[in-house]
């Protein structure tokens, strides 16, 4: 149940609040979104709340990357073992990986440019949108949260920052991915060995092809939780200002040119 129902009188809406999260369109830097798609296919689309496309590209990246041994080849390249990097690469899968990787970057850039235009038009239209949603499973509403707190929770476990700001779909997907990567990379097992001083065993037990996914997913979780907290706070202020102006400001109220409002 929402506090406002879409009556299809607007061409574009700035935001939508549901039990699964707050979705909004706002101005973004296309180059930053494209960079996140280059960092990990799917992340750029998830930042745009294009979940289906983002999930598909994310899963594609993991499956094809592991099958083509891309991360393993990268690790050998970092160590200067170029011949070994060439040997482990599976070219049959690599040739499929490259065009989809480029498509993810291009499509996220193109979509960001289009959504920026939609954002400007929606803001000028200024139509109402729901700010409160309650259902049998969840309650979600517009309010202000602390971006630093979102970042701190993301540092503990990627996905917790998204739970803090009620981005349920992204939170569950990130948390499940982190659990999968932890299990397959044996990173927690290696950390426990380090605590007891078994450095050699900790190094040997690690699976680098899975471990190399962590920097990207950690960075994405922190960035996504911070940016969306800031933008949700702006959306709350904008909606609150509009509500107070409509309900409490006198229709005859005017601010003269050069006059300061106390």
C-alpha positions as CSV (number, residue, x, y, z in Angstrom):
1,X,0.0,0.0,0.0
2,X,1.4,3.4,-1.0
3,X,0.5,6.9,0.1
4,X,0.2,8.0,-3.5
5,X,-1.0,6.0,-6.5
6,X,0.2,6.7,-10.0
7,X,-2.8,8.0,-12.0
8,X,-0.8,8.0,-15.3
9,X,-1.2,11.8,-15.6
10,X,2.6,12.4,-15.8
11,X,4.9,11.4,-18.7
12,X,7.9,10.9,-16.4
13,X,8.3,10.4,-12.6
14,X,11.4,11.3,-10.6
15,X,11.1,8.5,-8.1
16,X,9.2,5.4,-6.9
17,X,9.2,4.1,-3.3
18,X,8.3,0.4,-3.0
19,X,8.9,-2.3,-0.3
20,X,12.0,-3.3,-2.3
21,X,13.7,0.1,-2.3
22,X,13.7,3.6,-3.5
23,X,14.3,4.0,-7.2
24,X,15.0,7.4,-8.6
25,X,16.5,9.1,-11.7
26,X,18.9,11.9,-11.1
27,X,21.9,13.4,-12.9
28,X,24.9,11.2,-13.0
29,X,28.4,11.4,-14.6
30,X,28.3,9.0,-17.7
31,X,32.1,8.5,-17.5
32,X,31.9,7.3,-13.8
33,X,29.1,4.9,-14.7
34,X,31.1,3.6,-17.7
35,X,34.1,3.2,-15.4
36,X,32.2,1.0,-13.0
37,X,31.1,-1.1,-16.0
38,X,34.7,-1.4,-17.0
39,X,35.7,-2.3,-13.4
40,X,33.1,-5.1,-13.3
41,X,30.3,-5.6,-16.0
42,X,26.9,-5.0,-14.5
43,X,28.0,-2.5,-11.8
44,X,27.3,0.5,-14.0
45,X,23.7,-0.8,-14.7
46,X,23.1,-1.6,-11.0
47,X,24.1,2.0,-10.1
48,X,21.4,3.1,-12.6
49,X,18.8,0.7,-11.0
50,X,18.7,-1.3,-14.2
51,X,18.7,-4.5,-12.2
52,X,17.8,-7.2,-14.8
53,X,20.5,-6.0,-17.2
54,X,23.0,-5.6,-14.3
55,X,22.4,-9.0,-12.9
56,X,22.8,-10.6,-16.3
57,X,26.1,-8.9,-17.1
58,X,27.4,-9.6,-13.5
59,X,26.7,-13.3,-13.8
60,X,28.1,-13.4,-17.4
61,X,31.3,-11.8,-16.1
62,X,31.8,-14.3,-13.4
63,X,31.0,-17.4,-15.5
64,X,33.0,-16.4,-18.6
65,X,35.9,-14.8,-16.6
66,X,36.4,-18.0,-14.6
67,X,36.0,-20.3,-17.7
68,X,38.4,-18.2,-19.8
69,X,40.9,-17.9,-16.8
70,X,41.0,-14.1,-17.2
71,X,41.7,-13.3,-13.6
72,X,44.4,-16.1,-13.5
73,X,46.1,-14.6,-16.5
74,X,45.9,-11.1,-14.9
75,X,47.6,-12.5,-11.8
76,X,50.4,-14.0,-13.8
77,X,50.8,-10.7,-15.8
78,X,51.1,-8.8,-12.5
79,X,53.9,-11.1,-11.6
80,X,55.7,-10.7,-14.9
81,X,54.9,-14.2,-16.0
82,X,53.7,-13.3,-19.5
83,X,54.2,-16.8,-21.0
84,X,52.2,-18.5,-18.2
85,X,49.4,-15.9,-18.7
86,X,49.2,-16.8,-22.4
87,X,49.1,-20.5,-21.6
88,X,46.2,-20.4,-19.1
89,X,43.9,-18.2,-21.2
90,X,41.1,-20.1,-22.9
91,X,40.7,-18.2,-26.2
92,X,37.5,-19.9,-27.1
93,X,35.8,-18.2,-24.2
94,X,37.9,-15.1,-24.3
95,X,36.6,-14.1,-27.8
96,X,33.1,-14.2,-26.4
97,X,34.1,-12.3,-23.3
98,X,35.5,-9.2,-25.0
99,X,32.4,-8.0,-27.1
100,X,30.0,-8.4,-24.1
101,X,32.5,-6.5,-21.9
102,X,32.7,-3.6,-24.3
103,X,28.9,-3.7,-24.7
104,X,28.4,-3.3,-21.0
105,X,30.6,-0.2,-20.9
106,X,28.9,1.4,-24.0
107,X,25.4,0.6,-22.9
108,X,25.8,2.0,-19.4
109,X,27.3,5.2,-20.8
110,X,24.4,5.5,-23.4
111,X,21.8,4.8,-20.7
112,X,23.2,7.3,-18.3
113,X,23.1,10.1,-21.0
114,X,19.4,9.2,-21.7
115,X,18.4,9.1,-18.1
116,X,20.1,12.4,-17.4
117,X,17.7,13.9,-20.1
118,X,14.8,12.1,-18.5
119,X,15.8,13.5,-15.1
120,X,15.8,17.1,-16.3
121,X,12.4,16.6,-18.0
122,X,10.9,14.9,-14.9
123,X,12.1,17.6,-12.6
124,X,10.6,20.3,-14.8
125,X,7.3,18.4,-14.9
126,X,7.4,18.2,-11.1
127,X,4.7,15.5,-10.8
128,X,4.0,13.8,-7.4
129,X,5.3,10.4,-6.5
130,X,4.8,8.1,-3.5
131,X,7.0,8.5,-0.5
132,X,5.7,5.7,1.8
133,X,5.1,2.1,1.0
134,X,3.9,-0.6,3.4
135,X,3.2,-4.3,2.7
136,X,3.1,-7.7,4.4
137,X,6.9,-8.1,4.1
138,X,8.4,-4.7,4.5
139,X,8.0,-1.0,5.1
140,X,9.9,1.7,3.2
141,X,9.7,5.5,3.3
142,X,11.7,8.5,2.4
143,X,13.8,9.8,5.2
144,X,17.4,11.1,5.8
145,X,20.2,8.8,6.6
146,X,24.0,9.3,7.2
147,X,26.2,8.5,4.2
148,X,29.2,7.8,6.4
149,X,27.2,5.1,8.3
150,X,26.4,3.5,5.0
151,X,30.0,3.4,4.1
152,X,31.1,2.0,7.4
153,X,28.6,-0.9,7.2
154,X,29.7,-1.6,3.6
155,X,33.3,-1.8,4.8
156,X,32.3,-4.5,7.4
157,X,30.4,-6.6,4.8
158,X,29.5,-5.4,1.3
159,X,25.7,-5.2,1.0
160,X,25.0,-4.1,4.6
161,X,25.2,-0.4,3.5
162,X,22.5,-1.1,0.9
163,X,20.4,-2.8,3.6
164,X,20.8,0.3,5.7
165,X,19.3,2.5,3.0
166,X,16.8,-0.1,2.0
167,X,18.2,-1.1,-1.4
168,X,16.9,-4.6,-0.9
169,X,17.5,-6.1,-4.4
170,X,21.1,-4.8,-4.6
171,X,21.8,-5.7,-1.0
172,X,20.8,-9.4,-1.4
173,X,22.6,-9.8,-4.6
174,X,25.8,-8.3,-3.3
175,X,25.7,-10.2,0.0
176,X,25.1,-13.5,-1.8
177,X,27.9,-12.8,-4.3
178,X,30.3,-12.0,-1.4
179,X,29.4,-15.2,0.4
180,X,30.0,-17.2,-2.9
181,X,33.4,-15.4,-3.5
182,X,34.5,-16.0,0.1
183,X,33.7,-19.7,-0.1
184,X,35.3,-20.3,-3.5
185,X,38.4,-18.2,-2.8
186,X,39.1,-19.7,0.6
187,X,39.8,-16.2,1.9
188,X,38.4,-16.7,5.3
189,X,40.3,-19.9,5.7
190,X,43.5,-18.1,4.7
191,X,42.8,-15.3,7.2
192,X,42.3,-17.8,10.1
193,X,45.7,-19.4,9.1
194,X,47.4,-16.0,9.2
195,X,46.1,-15.4,12.7
196,X,48.0,-18.5,13.9
197,X,51.1,-17.6,11.9
198,X,50.8,-20.1,9.1
199,X,51.7,-17.7,6.3
200,X,52.8,-20.4,3.8
201,X,49.6,-22.4,4.2
202,X,47.5,-19.3,4.0
203,X,49.1,-18.3,0.6
204,X,48.8,-21.8,-0.8
205,X,45.1,-22.3,0.1
206,X,43.9,-19.1,-1.7
207,X,42.2,-19.3,-5.1
208,X,43.4,-16.1,-6.9
209,X,40.9,-16.4,-9.7
210,X,38.1,-15.8,-7.2
211,X,40.0,-13.5,-4.9
212,X,40.5,-10.9,-7.6
213,X,36.7,-10.3,-7.6
214,X,36.9,-8.7,-4.1
215,X,38.4,-5.3,-4.9
216,X,35.7,-4.5,-7.4
217,X,32.7,-5.7,-5.3
218,X,34.0,-3.9,-2.2
219,X,34.5,-0.7,-4.1
220,X,31.1,-0.9,-5.7
221,X,29.3,-1.6,-2.4
222,X,30.9,1.4,-0.7
223,X,30.4,3.8,-3.7
224,X,26.8,2.7,-4.3
225,X,25.7,3.0,-0.7
226,X,27.3,6.4,-0.3
227,X,25.9,7.9,-3.5
228,X,22.4,6.6,-3.0
229,X,22.3,7.8,0.6
230,X,23.2,11.3,-0.6
231,X,20.7,11.2,-3.5
232,X,17.9,9.8,-1.3
233,X,18.6,12.7,1.2
234,X,18.3,15.2,-1.6
235,X,15.0,13.6,-2.7
236,X,13.6,13.8,0.8
237,X,14.5,17.5,1.1
238,X,13.0,18.2,-2.3
239,X,9.7,16.4,-1.5
240,X,9.5,17.9,2.0
241,X,10.1,21.4,0.6
242,X,7.3,20.8,-2.0
243,X,4.9,19.6,0.6
244,X,5.5,22.5,3.0
245,X,5.2,25.0,0.2
246,X,1.9,23.5,-1.0
247,X,0.3,23.1,2.5
248,X,1.6,26.0,4.5
249,X,2.9,28.7,2.2
250,X,0.4,31.5,1.5
251,X,-0.5,31.8,-2.2
252,X,0.2,35.5,-2.0
253,X,3.7,35.0,-0.6
254,X,6.4,36.6,-2.7
255,X,10.1,37.3,-2.3
256,X,11.1,40.6,-3.7
257,X,14.2,40.9,-5.8
258,X,17.3,41.5,-3.6
259,X,15.3,40.7,-0.4
260,X,16.7,38.1,1.9
261,X,14.4,35.4,3.4
262,X,14.8,35.2,7.2
